[in-house]
C-alpha cells in the first residue's frame, strides 16, 4: 500500500469516527430542556426545514432525525 493510499484510508477512518462521535453526543443531549429557539438554531445549522408553527415535540423529532 502506498503512503498516499494509507493516508487516504486514515482520513476516511477519522471522518467515520468523527461522525460516530457526533451521533453519540447527540443521543446524550437532553432536547426537552432546550428552548424552541435553540432547537430551531440547531435545525438551521443542519439545514433542516421546519414549520414556523412547529411544536417543541415536532422540533425535537426533526433534530433527532425521526
C-alpha positions, 0 to 999 in steps of 0.5 A, a space after each residue: 500500500 502506498 503512503 498516499 493510499 494509507 493516508 487516504 484510508 486514515 482520513 476516511 477512518 477519522 471522518 467515520 469516527 468523527 461522525 460516530 462521535 457526533 451521533 453519540 453526543 447527540 443521543 446524550 443531549 437532553 432536547 426537552 430542556 432546550 428552548 424552541 429557539 435553540 432547537 430551531 438554531 440547531 435545525 438551521 445549522 443542519 439545514 433542516 426545514 421546519 414549520 414556523 408553527 412547529 411544536 417543541 415535540 415536532 422540533 425535537 423529532 426533526 433534530 433527532 432525525 425521526 
